[in-house]
Amino acid sequence: MASFFDRNRFNDYSLFLLFLVLPLHRNFSTLAILVIALFSIINIANKKALPKNQIDWFLPLLFLYYLASTLLTGGPWSAIEKRLLLVVIPILFWLNPGFFKESLRSKIYWSYIIGILLAETICLIVAIQNSVSFLDGSLTFNAKVFPDAEYGFLTASVRDGNYFFGQEFSLFLHPIYFGIYIVVAQFLIFEILTASKGSYRKVLISLIYFAQFIFLFLLSSKAAIISSFFLTLYLFWTIKLPNSLRALVVIGVIIFSFFFANLNPKMKVFTDTFFAGLSINPNARFGHDLRILSWDASLDIIKNNWLYGVGEGNKDSVLLAKYNEKGYVVPAEEMFNSHNQYLDLFIGGGILGLGLYLFGIIRLVLNAFQYKKVNLPLLIFVMLFSFEALFENFLSRHAGVLLFAVFVTYLNGTKHVGNNA
């Protein structure tokens, strides 16, 4: 019983808790961070010494950029507050070098995967509750947000809403963010799968992996779906199989991807318009057409502010003015951001702000190759995040900053203890 109350064990449990609640409401992750901070203070008080390991500079320096640019250009405190995680998370891991122990890795992975499964289950239960009702004593099922709408189940997801799709389904995070959380989970599931023994265990873990495609289908995040299929192709290509069987697996994934894209309403709209040719439509109301408007306006701003940018505190007002100038109705009404992390940094900090971020990302990639055995989890995460960042400002939302800060800090830190999972 005494060992159960060991301080180091509670430290580990607090870390598992953090990874478990990442996909849930931000209040849970905030609570987990406070718990870790409390145990860290207690440990320092008992040891009367700070850890000797070094803290990585990238995320704190990125925070300092946001802090200075926001303050100098009169930005709101909320813009600084959500990016505090860029310095808080590295400090918490620095204070707890034991978090990088090899013995914790699989438990950390499982904690995150269980958190994803828990979030998905809750979303599914709520969607069922919203869709089921009793009418004249009979049980009825209608997933459409507007029950009397004439269009069908799938079409409703791209019209007035379906409780099993998109924003109506994703309770805790925006569908785009929940999508990348799931894709990260898929890689961790695969990591556990390759290290597992026993056919039944491998079958169960494989089912968990492929079940994630169901939820990606429901979330309908195009970027997440595309990155998931590319990730799956890569992962299954690396499995030690006879070449003929490997080729069959790859062909199977490609065929599955084709049917998946044609069945999902949002993906079908995207593929149809993509092959028909993308164009600027100032009156666009939804979908990737709106992103094109945001990108076009962003590029116009960058042309005249490429060196220093307009400042983090001025980005929203400058973009809004550009939308109005170009007659982009919906982006102006909704005050859309640039929907691209690279453009966002370019607008806010010019080539200097973007250069700082890209230099840090390149350094992370180089860190992944620092040892004889490649730190594949770090490399895959950076690649996934960098691809998804083409379509969303992940460092402008709490969920994006949280995912980035936690996984970059943890996966980059594992280089200190080797890379053998």
C-alpha positions, 0 to 999 in steps of 0.5 A: 500500500505504501508503494501506491502512494509513492510520490514518483508514482503520482507524478507518473499518474499526473502525466498519464492524466494529461495525455488522457484528457487532451482530446476532452474539454480544455478544463480537464487539461488545465486541471491536469497541468495544475496537478503536475505543477503542484507535484513539481513544486513539492518535488523541488521543495523536497530535493531543494534543487532544480533539475540539471537537464536543459530546456529546449529553446524552440517553444519558449522562444516562439512564445516570446515572439507572440508575446512581444509582437502582441504587446507591441501592436496592442493585441488582446491578452487572450492571444497571449493567454492561449499561447502560455502553453508554449512555455508552461509545458516545456517547463513542466517537462523540464522539472520532471525529467522522469517523464521521458523514461522508456518504461512510461512510453507505452503507458503514455501512448495508451493514455492518449489513445484511451482519451481519444476513444473516450471522446469518440464514445461520448460524441457518439452517445450524444449524437444518438441521444439527439437523433432518437425521440419518441413520437406518438409512442413510437421510437423514431430516428432522425439525425438531421438538425432540421428534421423536416428537411427533405434531403437525406442523411448524408446530404444533411451533413453539408447542408443544415447539419447532421448530429453524426457529422462535423461540428454537431458531432464533435463536442469537445474540439473543432472537427479539424482539430479533433481530426488531427488528434485522431490521426496522431492517435492512429500513429501511436496505435500503430507503434503499439501494434508493432511492439505487441505480441500475440495474434489476438492482441494484434487483431484488437489493436488493428481494429482500433486503428481502422475504427478511427476511419469511421470517426474521421468520416464523421468529422469530415475534416478533409486535411485529417482524412488525407493525412490519415490515408498517406500515413496508413500507406506509409506505415503499412508499406514499412511492415515486414511482409512479402513484397507481393502481400505488401503491394496488395495491402497498398492497393487495398488502402488506395481502393478503400481511400477512393470509396471513402472519398466518394462516400463522404459528402464533403470529400466528394464536393472537394474532389469534384471541384478540385478536378473541375478547377479551383477559382476565386469566388467572392460570394462563396458560402462554405467549404474550401472555396472560403479558404481560397478567399482567405489565402488570396487576401493573406497573400495580398497583405504579405506582398506589402508587409513581407519583412516585419509583417503587420504585427500579431495584434493587427492581423485580424483588423488588417485581414478584415479590411482586406476582405471588405476591400475585395468584396469577400462577404462571408470571410468578412462577416465571420472574421476568418483568419488566414486558415494557414499557419505559415501565412498567419505567421507571415502576416503577423511577423513577416519573414522574421516570424515565419523564419523563426517557426520554420527554423524550429521545425527544421531543427526538430526534423534534424533532432529526429535523425540525431541518433542511429535509430530515427526518432520516428514518433517525433518525425511523424508528428512534425510531418503531420502537423506541418501538413495540417498547418497548410489548412488551419492556424493551429497555433491560434487555438488552445487545442492546437497549441496544446497538442503541439506543445505537449507532443513536441516537448515529449517526443523531442525530449525522448532523444535524451534516453534513446529511441528503443520503444 
